[in-house]
Amino acid sequence: MSFAELIHLEAHGADVLVGTGPRYPWGGLYGGQIVAQALRASAATVEERYQVHSLRAYFIRAGDADEPVRYEVDRIRNGRSFCTRRVVARQATGAILNLEASFHAGEASATVQTVRAGDDVTGPEGLIDDSWTSAFERRFLPDDDDGSGRARCWFRIPQPLDDDPLLHATALAYISDDLPTDAVTRAMGLGRDAFDDGWFSVSLDHTIWFHGPLRADDWHLQDFTCHGYSSGRGLAVGHVFTPDGSHAATIAQEVLIRKRRT
């Protein structure tokens, strides 16, 4: 299945679109897919001259892979420079995700970059791919698992994508739900087999700011750091860099991690 097919939506009336997802290894839907499809649904109601510059999503319930997801779009505002949309993703149990997205018509300005990838970044060539899905490739940088709460990883969509900026933005949204949990578990001193030893995790809320162009079918680096863990919730903030070092996006996610209830 191509990535475009993975996030495909069908129109079902005014400002309502429906998507499906495969069953993932844990038995349900993947949160990144719901975010990506919700972003695509919101963009379907916006003129092409506007490009997404930010989104904020709350994960409400686990998704059921045996049931389609209904995306209901609310056109909050159409402005000259910005458009705002709200999307509620629903299944039979009720809402499973709430997303708000903002789109910008773009304007000329200086470009200032203060965040850098660093000089110690190993390229993806020669690193081991350990992705849990065929939808994207994932290669961790070595020597980050040292209790510092940092996780760095190269990602890409393995199939070539067309030049549509929205497609690459939705691809980044799809991938972006993967790495934050690793940063939090590393800060907690948990090994990579923690979830086989009785720990449980779920994404709570998720934000992306899109700063510049990125091709998701080319390698791009995500660099996440856990900013703290309390009350069972860990906050991870990450930066996304293109191969030439350009800062393409910033991602923040809060993750619930706790022992499974018995």
Secondary structure, 3 states (H helix, E strand, C coil): CCHHHHCCCEECCCCEEEECCCCCCCCCCCHHHHHHHHHHHHHCCCCCCCEEEEEEEEECCCCCCCCCEEEEEEEEEECCCEEEEEEEEEECCEEEEEEEEEEECCCCCCCCCCCCCCCCCCCCCCCCECCCCCCCEEEECCCCCCCCCEEEEEEECCCCCCCCHHHHHHHHHHHCCCCHHHHHHHHCCCCCCHHHCCEEEEEEEEEEEECCCCCCCCCEEEEEEEEEEECCEEEEEEEEECCCCCEEEEEEEEEEEEECCC
